[in-house]
Amino acid sequence: MGQSEVMTLHKNTLHRSTKIVATLGPACSEPAMLEAMIRAGVNVVRLNFSHGVAQDHIDRARLVREAAVRAGCEVAIMADLQGPKIRVGKFENGQITLIKDQAFVLDASRQALGNDDGVGLDYKELPQDVSAGDLLLLNDGLIVLVVTQVVGEQVHTRVQVGGVLSNNKGINKKGGGLTAPALTAKDMEDIKTAMGFQADYLAVSFPKTATDMELARQLANVAAAPYKYKPALIAKIERAEAIPQLEEILKASDGIMVARGDLAVEVGNAAVPALQKHMIRRAKAHDKLVITATQMMESMITLPVPTRAEVSDVANAVLDGTDAVMLSAETAAGKYPLETVQEMAQICLAAESAEQIELDADFSGKTFDRIDQTIAMGALFTAHHLGAKALVALTDSGSTALWMSRHRIHIPIYALTSKLSTQRKMALFRNVTPLLMDTSTDRDTALKQAEGDLLKRGIVQKGDVYAITCGEPMGSPGGTNMLKICKVG
């Protein structure tokens, strides 16, 4: 694909509402490829802390920032913590094949490499967490073991569903109940690393309660303080125990990730679609962000086109109202990382064109206590009924743009900020295009500058109507108190 073609595609996806999170890995670590992916529609780059050491992540973050500069489009960086290693150990020959009804021992005290009889455990607490009759699901649920008895440090099992089991595959307990803490000692060090390169988002793996997220926030804020910024926190909902705690976890987080892989293993595949819809609704009700993840375009790891089922899956997440859809191995290790981003962008655009707008119903019976939130809602309502060309928010913290983005509207939202950290953070907000502009001057000057910037970028032209919000005095977080309807002269 030539440079002009990539530029054209980027232009076509400028007003795509749903954002794309792509995972960085060997398949897209070349600067030219990463730049092309950003031009094609990547809004957030995920760094997976399950792989590599601290310097690897520092180098990758620099790679992302440099590619974004070349692409002329700021993106957010999300540092995704590994979380507890609930895994089997290694095997003599790298893998074994388990047969139905075979006896197999998971041994927390085993030092030798595994074989057909049993294997050691990275997760030493497993014998204390299980009892006879429990179902253990290995390798994302492809292998099922029934616990027959626990003897000291040994968990004796019988194979219910067999298959190939290789080194370090994950373990889940059906229905949840594993006591591993969300934050390990490694995670705590990784938080310091991520804050050192000023990651915009921190994704916390396997939280069970709001307390897990509060601890992560304390650690992140302390580590980020020397750099004078605060990261946003994403709770990855992937444990059964997190579901009844969802409301409290949402309150303690800036957003959630519907992490369908581990979650499906713990609660069952059939329960996930309804849970996905529920989590997206609750996140939006709390004015929080939501990312839908795992196996969205899985076939494109090896094939140049997605399956129809994958197209429907991505489209349904868009129609559910997710802020972002996420690619994992598809971009990190797949054969077609750029094509996968292009396909996902086109699916999102097509799904968005079919969205039903029910803005009046959204506001029915609702009250707003804050002036800035009321202004944001008033701007949405007014722009919708006037058929405005754009919604514009002059924002310091990004809150006004976030509130606007919680409601479906086919009018693009442009968030103008003087803070680079705020611009990057807003890259994840649905239907928000964040732009950097000096908004710290007096109100009238800022409004004139904003219109000039919109004209220069081709967002509005003579005769267009747009709605703009700002605060007075300018530059005060949470200070939005003015809505103005403008017509370009």
C-alpha positions as CSV (number, residue, x, y, z in Angstrom):
1,M,0.0,0.0,0.0
2,G,1.4,3.4,-1.1
3,Q,1.7,6.4,1.2
4,S,-1.1,8.3,-0.6
5,E,-3.5,5.3,-0.1
6,V,-2.7,5.2,3.6
7,M,-3.2,9.0,3.9
8,T,-6.6,8.7,2.1
9,L,-7.7,5.9,4.5
10,H,-6.6,8.0,7.5
11,K,-8.7,10.9,6.2
12,N,-11.7,8.7,5.7
13,T,-11.5,7.4,9.3
14,L,-11.0,10.7,10.9
15,H,-14.6,10.9,12.1
16,R,-14.9,7.2,13.0
17,S,-16.5,7.2,16.5
18,T,-15.3,3.8,17.8
19,K,-11.6,3.8,18.7
20,I,-9.1,1.0,17.9
21,V,-6.6,-0.4,20.4
22,A,-3.8,-2.3,18.8
23,T,-1.2,-4.4,20.7
24,L,2.4,-3.8,19.9
25,G,4.5,-6.9,19.1
26,P,7.1,-8.3,16.7
27,A,4.7,-8.1,13.7
28,C,4.3,-4.3,14.0
29,S,7.6,-3.1,15.7
30,E,9.1,-1.7,12.5
31,P,8.7,2.1,12.6
32,A,7.2,2.2,9.1
33,M,4.6,-0.5,9.9
34,L,3.6,1.2,13.2
35,E,3.3,4.6,11.5
36,A,1.1,3.1,8.7
37,M,-1.1,1.4,11.4
38,I,-1.6,4.8,13.2
39,R,-2.5,6.4,9.8
40,A,-4.9,3.6,9.2
41,G,-6.8,4.2,12.4
42,V,-5.1,3.0,15.5
43,N,-5.9,5.3,18.4
44,V,-4.3,3.5,21.4
45,V,-1.3,1.3,21.4
46,R,-1.2,-1.4,24.0
47,L,2.1,-2.5,25.6
48,N,1.7,-6.0,27.0
49,F,3.8,-6.3,30.2
50,S,3.5,-10.1,30.1
51,H,6.4,-10.1,27.7
52,G,9.8,-8.4,27.9
53,V,11.7,-6.5,30.5
54,A,11.5,-2.8,31.6
55,Q,13.9,-1.5,28.9
56,D,11.9,-3.3,26.2
57,H,8.8,-1.3,27.2
58,I,10.7,2.0,27.5
59,D,12.0,1.4,23.9
60,R,8.6,0.5,22.6
61,A,7.0,3.5,24.1
62,R,9.5,5.7,22.4
63,L,8.8,3.9,19.2
64,V,5.1,4.7,19.5
65,R,5.7,8.4,20.3
66,E,8.0,8.8,17.3
67,A,5.6,7.0,15.0
68,A,2.7,9.2,16.1
69,V,4.8,12.4,15.4
70,R,5.5,11.2,11.9
71,A,1.9,10.3,11.4
72,G,0.8,13.7,12.7
73,C,-1.7,12.0,15.0
74,E,-1.2,11.6,18.7
75,V,-2.2,8.3,20.2
76,A,-2.5,7.0,23.7
77,I,-0.3,4.4,25.2
78,M,-1.9,1.7,27.4
79,A,0.4,-0.3,29.7
80,D,-1.3,-3.6,30.4
81,L,0.0,-5.3,33.6
82,Q,0.6,-9.0,33.6
83,G,-1.2,-9.7,36.9
84,P,-0.8,-13.0,38.8
85,K,0.8,-15.9,36.9
86,I,-1.8,-18.6,37.4
87,R,-0.1,-21.1,35.2
88,V,1.3,-24.7,35.0
89,G,5.1,-25.1,34.9
90,K,7.2,-26.5,32.1
91,F,7.4,-30.0,30.6
92,E,10.4,-32.2,29.7
93,N,9.5,-32.1,26.0
94,G,7.7,-28.8,25.9
95,Q,4.2,-30.4,25.9
96,I,2.2,-33.5,26.6
97,T,-1.1,-34.9,25.3
98,L,-3.8,-35.5,28.0
99,I,-6.3,-38.3,27.4
100,K,-9.9,-38.4,28.7
101,D,-10.1,-40.1,32.2
102,Q,-6.3,-40.0,32.6
103,A,-5.1,-39.2,36.1
104,F,-2.9,-36.0,36.3
105,V,-1.3,-34.2,39.2
106,L,-0.7,-30.5,39.6
107,D,2.1,-30.3,42.1
108,A,3.0,-27.0,43.8
109,S,6.1,-28.6,45.3
110,R,7.4,-30.2,42.1
111,Q,10.9,-29.0,41.0
112,A,11.4,-31.4,38.1
113,L,10.0,-30.8,34.6
114,G,6.5,-32.1,33.9
115,N,5.6,-35.3,32.1
116,D,2.4,-37.4,31.4
117,D,1.9,-38.0,35.1
118,G,2.0,-34.4,36.4
119,V,3.5,-30.9,36.3
120,G,4.7,-28.2,38.6
121,L,2.9,-24.9,39.2
122,D,3.8,-21.3,39.0
123,Y,0.8,-20.6,41.2
124,K,1.8,-22.2,44.5
125,E,-1.5,-21.4,46.2
126,L,-3.6,-23.6,44.0
127,P,-3.9,-26.5,46.5
128,Q,-5.4,-24.1,49.1
129,D,-7.9,-22.7,46.6
130,V,-9.5,-25.9,45.3
131,S,-11.3,-29.0,46.6
132,A,-12.7,-32.3,45.3
133,G,-15.3,-31.7,42.5
134,D,-13.9,-28.4,41.3
135,L,-13.4,-27.9,37.6
136,L,-10.0,-26.5,36.4
137,L,-9.8,-25.1,32.9
138,L,-6.4,-25.0,31.3
139,N,-5.2,-23.3,28.1
140,D,-8.2,-20.9,27.8
141,G,-10.7,-23.7,28.6
142,L,-9.6,-26.2,25.9
143,I,-8.5,-28.7,28.6
144,V,-10.8,-29.5,31.5
145,L,-9.6,-31.3,34.7
146,V,-11.9,-32.5,37.6
147,V,-10.2,-32.3,41.0
148,T,-10.5,-35.7,42.7
149,Q,-8.6,-34.9,45.9
150,V,-6.0,-32.5,47.4
151,V,-3.1,-34.1,49.2
152,G,-0.7,-31.6,50.8
153,E,0.8,-29.6,47.9
154,Q,-0.6,-31.9,45.3
155,V,-3.9,-31.4,43.4
156,H,-5.0,-34.8,42.0
157,T,-7.2,-34.5,38.9
158,R,-9.0,-36.6,36.3
159,V,-9.0,-35.4,32.7
160,Q,-12.5,-34.6,31.5
161,V,-11.6,-32.9,28.2
162,G,-8.1,-33.8,26.9
163,G,-5.7,-32.3,24.4
164,V,-2.2,-30.9,24.0
165,L,-0.9,-29.0,27.1
166,S,2.3,-27.1,26.7
167,N,4.6,-25.0,28.9
168,N,3.2,-22.2,31.1
169,K,-0.5,-22.5,30.0
170,G,-3.0,-20.7,32.2
171,I,-5.3,-22.2,34.8
172,N,-8.8,-21.0,35.6
173,K,-11.3,-22.3,38.1
174,K,-14.8,-22.7,36.9
175,G,-16.9,-20.1,38.8
176,G,-13.9,-18.3,40.1
177,G,-12.4,-18.5,43.6
178,L,-8.6,-18.3,43.0
179,T,-7.2,-16.1,45.7
180,A,-4.2,-14.6,43.8
181,P,-3.9,-10.8,44.4
182,A,-4.5,-8.6,41.4
183,L,-1.1,-6.8,41.9
184,T,2.1,-8.8,42.1
185,A,5.5,-7.5,43.1
186,K,6.4,-7.5,39.3
187,D,3.3,-5.4,38.6
188,M,4.3,-2.8,41.2
189,E,7.7,-2.5,39.5
190,D,6.1,-2.4,36.1
191,I,3.9,0.5,37.3
192,K,7.0,2.5,38.0
193,T,8.3,1.7,34.5
194,A,5.1,2.7,32.8
195,M,4.8,6.0,34.7
196,G,8.5,6.7,33.8
197,F,7.5,6.9,30.1
198,Q,4.2,8.5,31.0
199,A,1.7,5.8,29.9
200,D,-1.7,7.4,29.4
201,Y,-3.6,4.3,30.6
202,L,-2.8,1.6,33.0
203,A,-4.7,-1.7,32.6
204,V,-5.0,-3.7,35.8
205,S,-5.3,-7.5,35.2
206,F,-7.7,-9.7,37.3
207,P,-9.1,-7.1,39.8
208,K,-11.7,-8.6,42.0
209,T,-12.8,-5.6,44.0
210,A,-12.6,-1.8,44.0
211,T,-9.7,-2.1,46.6
212,D,-7.5,-3.6,43.9
213,M,-8.1,-0.6,41.7
214,E,-7.6,1.9,44.5
215,L,-4.2,0.3,45.4
216,A,-3.2,0.5,41.7
217,R,-4.2,4.1,41.6
218,Q,-2.2,5.0,44.7
219,L,0.9,3.3,43.3
220,A,0.5,4.9,39.9
221,N,-0.1,8.4,41.2
222,V,3.0,8.3,43.4
223,A,5.1,7.0,40.5
224,A,3.7,9.6,38.1
225,A,4.0,12.5,40.5
226,P,7.5,13.5,39.4
227,Y,6.2,13.8,35.8
228,K,3.3,16.0,36.9
229,Y,0.5,13.9,35.5
230,K,-2.0,11.2,36.5
231,P,-2.7,8.2,34.4
232,A,-6.2,6.8,33.8
233,L,-6.9,3.3,35.1
234,I,-8.7,0.5,33.2
235,A,-10.0,-2.5,35.2
236,K,-9.9,-5.7,33.1
237,I,-13.0,-7.6,34.0
238,E,-11.9,-11.2,33.6
239,R,-12.7,-12.9,36.9
240,A,-16.1,-14.3,37.9
241,E,-15.8,-12.5,41.3
242,A,-15.5,-9.1,39.5
243,I,-19.1,-9.4,38.1
244,P,-21.0,-8.8,41.4
245,Q,-18.5,-6.1,42.3
246,L,-18.8,-4.3,38.9
247,E,-20.5,-1.1,40.2
248,E,-17.8,-0.5,42.9
249,I,-15.0,-1.4,40.5
250,L,-16.4,1.1,38.0
251,K,-16.5,3.8,40.6
252,A,-12.8,3.2,41.4
253,S,-11.7,3.1,37.8
254,D,-11.7,5.4,34.7
255,G,-12.9,2.6,32.6
256,I,-13.2,-1.2,32.1
257,M,-12.1,-3.7,29.6
258,V,-14.5,-6.5,28.7
259,A,-11.7,-9.2,28.7
260,R,-13.7,-12.0,27.2
261,G,-11.0,-14.6,27.2
262,D,-10.4,-15.4,30.8
263,L,-13.9,-14.3,31.7
264,A,-15.5,-16.8,29.3
265,V,-13.4,-19.6,30.8
266,E,-14.6,-18.7,34.3
267,V,-18.3,-18.0,33.6
268,G,-18.9,-20.0,30.5
269,N,-18.9,-18.9,26.8
270,A,-22.7,-18.6,26.7
271,A,-22.8,-16.0,29.5
272,V,-20.3,-13.6,27.9
273,P,-22.4,-11.8,25.2
274,A,-25.1,-10.7,27.7
275,L,-22.4,-9.7,30.2
276,Q,-20.6,-7.6,27.5
277,K,-23.8,-5.7,26.8
278,H,-24.4,-5.2,30.6
279,M,-20.9,-4.0,31.2
280,I,-21.0,-1.5,28.4
281,R,-24.4,-0.1,29.6
282,R,-23.1,0.2,33.2
283,A,-19.9,1.8,32.2
284,K,-21.7,4.5,30.2
285,A,-24.2,5.0,33.0
286,H,-21.2,5.8,35.3
287,D,-19.6,8.1,32.7
288,K,-16.7,5.6,32.3
289,L,-14.8,4.2,29.3
290,V,-15.2,0.7,28.0
291,I,-13.0,-1.4,25.8
292,T,-14.2,-4.7,24.2
293,A,-11.4,-7.2,23.8
294,T,-10.2,-10.7,22.9
295,Q,-10.4,-12.7,19.6
296,M,-12.2,-9.9,17.7
297,M,-10.4,-10.6,14.5
298,E,-8.7,-13.8,15.5
299,S,-8.6,-15.4,12.0
300,M,-6.6,-12.5,10.7
301,I,-3.6,-13.7,12.6
302,T,-3.1,-16.1,9.6
303,L,-5.7,-15.0,7.0
304,P,-6.0,-11.7,5.0
305,V,-9.7,-11.3,5.7
306,P,-11.9,-11.8,8.8
307,T,-14.7,-14.3,9.1
308,R,-18.3,-13.1,8.8
309,A,-18.8,-14.0,12.5
310,E,-15.9,-11.7,13.4
311,V,-17.3,-8.9,11.4
312,S,-20.6,-9.3,13.3
313,D,-18.8,-9.5,16.6
314,V,-17.0,-6.2,16.0
315,A,-20.1,-4.5,14.6
316,N,-22.2,-5.7,17.6
317,A,-19.7,-4.2,20.1
318,V,-19.9,-0.9,18.2
319,L,-23.7,-1.0,18.2
320,D,-23.6,-1.8,22.0
321,G,-21.8,1.5,22.4
322,T,-18.3,0.4,23.3
323,D,-15.6,3.2,23.2
324,A,-13.0,0.9,21.6
325,V,-12.4,-2.5,20.1
326,M,-9.1,-4.1,20.8
327,L,-6.7,-6.2,18.7
328,S,-4.2,-8.5,20.6
329,A,-2.3,-11.2,18.7
330,E,-3.8,-10.0,15.4
331,T,-1.4,-7.0,15.4
332,A,1.3,-8.2,17.8
333,A,2.1,-11.5,16.1
334,G,-0.2,-11.8,13.0
335,K,0.7,-11.9,9.4
336,Y,-1.6,-8.9,8.5
337,P,-1.4,-6.3,11.2
338,L,-2.1,-3.3,8.9
339,E,-4.9,-5.0,7.0
340,T,-6.5,-6.0,10.3
341,V,-6.6,-2.4,11.4
342,Q,-8.0,-1.3,8.0
343,E,-10.7,-4.0,8.1
344,M,-11.7,-3.1,11.7
345,A,-11.9,0.6,10.9
346,Q,-14.3,-0.1,8.0
347,I,-16.5,-2.4,10.1
348,C,-16.7,0.3,12.7
349,L,-17.7,2.9,10.2
350,A,-20.4,0.7,8.6
351,A,-21.9,-0.2,12.0
352,E,-21.9,3.4,13.2
353,S,-23.9,4.4,10.1
354,A,-26.7,2.1,11.2
355,E,-26.8,3.4,14.8
356,Q,-30.1,4.7,16.2
357,I,-29.9,8.1,17.8
358,E,-32.2,8.5,20.8
359,L,-30.8,11.5,22.5
360,D,-34.1,12.9,23.8
361,A,-34.7,9.6,25.6
362,D,-31.2,9.6,27.0
363,F,-32.0,12.8,28.9
364,S,-35.5,11.9,30.0
365,G,-35.8,12.1,33.8
366,K,-32.1,12.8,34.3
367,T,-30.8,15.7,36.4
368,F,-27.2,17.0,36.6
369,D,-25.7,18.5,39.7
370,R,-22.6,20.0,38.1
371,I,-22.6,23.2,36.0
372,D,-19.9,21.8,33.6
373,Q,-21.8,18.5,33.1
374,T,-25.1,20.4,32.5
375,I,-23.3,22.6,29.9
376,A,-22.0,19.4,28.2
377,M,-25.4,17.9,28.0
378,G,-27.0,21.2,26.8
379,A,-24.4,21.3,24.0
380,L,-25.3,17.8,22.9
381,F,-29.0,18.5,22.9
382,T,-28.8,21.8,21.1
383,A,-26.3,20.6,18.5
384,H,-28.5,17.6,17.8
385,H,-31.7,19.6,17.2
386,L,-29.9,22.3,15.2
387,G,-28.1,19.8,13.0
388,A,-24.8,21.4,13.8
389,K,-21.7,20.5,11.8
390,A,-19.6,19.9,14.9
391,L,-19.5,19.9,18.7
392,V,-16.4,21.7,20.1
393,A,-15.2,21.6,23.7
394,L,-12.3,23.7,24.9
395,T,-11.2,21.5,27.8
396,D,-8.4,21.3,30.3
397,S,-9.0,17.9,31.9
398,G,-11.1,16.3,29.1
399,S,-14.2,15.8,31.4
400,T,-16.5,17.9,29.1
401,A,-15.6,15.8,26.1
402,L,-16.0,12.6,28.1
403,W,-19.5,13.5,29.2
404,M,-20.5,14.4,25.6
405,S,-19.0,11.1,24.4
406,R,-21.3,9.0,26.7
407,H,-24.3,9.6,24.4
408,R,-24.8,8.5,20.8
409,I,-24.8,11.4,18.4
410,H,-23.8,11.5,14.7
411,I,-22.2,15.0,15.1
412,P,-18.4,14.7,15.6
413,I,-17.0,16.1,18.8
414,Y,-13.7,18.0,18.7
415,A,-11.9,18.5,22.0
416,L,-9.4,21.3,21.9
417,T,-6.8,21.3,24.8
418,S,-3.5,23.0,25.6
419,K,-2.3,19.9,27.5
420,L,-0.6,17.1,25.5
421,S,-1.4,14.6,28.3
422,T,-5.2,15.4,28.0
423,Q,-5.0,15.2,24.2
424,R,-3.5,11.7,24.4
425,K,-6.0,10.5,27.1
426,M,-9.0,11.6,25.0
427,A,-7.8,9.4,22.1
428,L,-9.8,6.6,23.7
429,F,-13.1,8.6,24.0
430,R,-15.8,7.5,21.6
431,N,-16.6,10.0,18.9
432,V,-14.0,12.5,20.2
433,T,-11.2,13.9,18.0
434,P,-8.7,15.5,20.4
435,L,-6.7,18.4,19.0
436,L,-3.9,20.4,20.6
437,M,-4.4,24.2,20.8
438,D,-3.5,26.9,23.2
439,T,-6.7,27.5,25.1
440,S,-5.2,29.3,28.0
441,T,-5.8,32.8,26.7
442,D,-8.9,35.0,27.4
443,R,-12.3,33.6,26.3
444,D,-13.0,35.8,23.2
445,T,-9.4,35.2,21.9
446,A,-9.7,31.4,22.5
447,L,-13.1,31.2,20.7
448,K,-11.7,33.1,17.7
449,Q,-8.6,30.9,17.7
450,A,-10.8,27.8,17.9
451,E,-12.9,28.7,14.9
452,G,-9.8,29.6,12.9
453,D,-8.3,26.2,13.8
454,L,-11.5,24.4,12.7
455,L,-11.5,26.3,9.4
456,K,-7.9,25.5,8.8
457,R,-8.4,21.8,9.3
458,G,-11.5,21.8,7.1
459,I,-13.8,20.7,9.9
460,V,-16.2,23.6,9.3
461,Q,-16.6,26.1,6.4
462,K,-18.5,29.3,5.8
463,G,-22.2,29.0,6.7
464,D,-21.7,26.0,9.0
465,V,-23.3,26.0,12.5
466,Y,-21.3,24.5,15.4
467,A,-21.7,24.4,19.2
468,I,-18.7,25.3,21.4
469,T,-18.3,25.0,25.2
470,C,-15.6,26.6,27.4
471,G,-15.0,27.9,30.9
472,E,-14.3,31.3,32.3
473,P,-11.7,31.9,33.6
474,M,-9.9,29.8,31.0
475,G,-7.7,26.9,31.9
476,S,-9.5,25.8,35.1
477,P,-10.2,22.1,35.4
478,G,-13.9,21.5,35.8
479,G,-14.7,25.1,35.0
480,T,-16.8,24.7,31.8
481,N,-19.7,27.2,32.3
482,M,-20.5,28.5,28.8
483,L,-22.2,27.2,25.7
484,K,-22.2,29.3,22.5
485,I,-23.9,28.5,19.1
486,C,-21.8,29.9,16.3
487,K,-22.3,30.3,12.5
488,V,-19.1,30.6,10.5
489,G,-19.1,34.0,8.8
